[in-house]
Amino acid sequence: MIELYHRQMCPFSKKVRDFIESNDLKSRVQYRDVAEKKEYMARLQDLTGREQVPCLVINGQPLLESDDIIAWLKLNMESMREPKTQAPLHH
């Protein structure tokens, strides 16, 4: 499971969300807006000891800094994308 802890109004969070959405990865990342739910902020603090967003959590491991998050997504996005259904071959 991949989660993005973010704030809607944060420009660094927006940069990561824009990358996710422009690369068709939104269905693979669960967004957690820490301004909307106290439990999201509590989970972020438990994971990182901070309130810094954005934070991408990959299988329970936090990754901070928008540029580092985007670099990780670039390296892993092919394996994250929805499998495309192949059209049947016509003979």
DONURO-24956 format. One record per residue (C-alpha): x, y, z; chain. Coordinates in steps of 0.2 Angstrom, whole numbers, plus 2048, in hexadecimal, padded with zeros to 3 digits. Layout:
# DONURO-24956
{{X,Y,Z},A} ...
//
This chain:
# DONURO-24956
{{800,800,800},A} {{806,811,7FC},A} {{800,821,805},A} {{803,833,802},A} {{801,83E,812},A} {{7FF,850,80C},A} {{7F6,860,80E},A} {{7EB,867,800},A} {{7F2,878,801},A} {{805,873,802},A} {{80E,877,7F2},A} {{81A,868,7F5},A} {{80B,85D,7F7},A} {{803,864,7E7},A} {{813,860,7DE},A} {{813,84E,7E3},A} {{800,84C,7E0},A} {{802,854,7CF},A} {{810,847,7CA},A} {{805,839,7D1},A} {{7F6,83F,7C7},A} {{7FF,843,7B7},A} {{806,831,7B7},A} {{7F6,828,7BA},A} {{7FB,822,7CB},A} {{7ED,829,7D5},A} {{7E4,818,7D7},A} {{7F4,811,7DF},A} {{7F7,81E,7EC},A} {{7EB,822,7FA},A} {{7EB,834,7FF},A} {{7EB,839,811},A} {{7E8,84C,814},A} {{7EF,84F,825},A} {{7E4,85F,826},A} {{7D4,855,824},A} {{7D6,847,831},A} {{7DF,848,842},A} {{7E3,835,840},A} {{7ED,838,830},A} {{7F8,845,839},A} {{7FA,839,848},A} {{800,82B,83C},A} {{80C,837,833},A} {{813,83C,844},A} {{815,82A,849},A} {{81E,825,839},A} {{82A,834,838},A} {{82A,83D,848},A} {{825,84D,83E},A} {{816,856,836},A} {{81F,858,826},A} {{816,855,815},A} {{816,84E,809},A} {{81B,83D,80F},A} {{819,82E,804},A} {{817,81E,80E},A} {{81C,80E,805},A} {{817,7FE,80E},A} {{819,807,81F},A} {{829,810,81B},A} {{828,823,81A},A} {{831,82D,80C},A} {{832,840,80E},A} {{836,84E,803},A} {{82D,851,7F3},A} {{83B,84F,7E7},A} {{840,83E,7EF},A} {{82E,839,7EE},A} {{82D,83D,7DC},A} {{83E,834,7D8},A} {{837,824,7E1},A} {{827,825,7D7},A} {{830,827,7C7},A} {{83B,818,7CB},A} {{82C,80D,7D0},A} {{81D,814,7C6},A} {{81D,806,7B8},A} {{81A,7F9,7C6},A} {{80D,804,7CE},A} {{802,807,7BF},A} {{7F2,7FE,7BC},A} {{7F5,7EF,7B0},A} {{7EE,7F3,79F},A} {{7E3,7E6,798},A} {{7E9,7E0,787},A} {{7DD,7E0,779},A} {{7DA,7CF,771},A} {{7E5,7CC,762},A} {{7DB,7CA,751},A} {{7E1,7BE,744},A} 
//
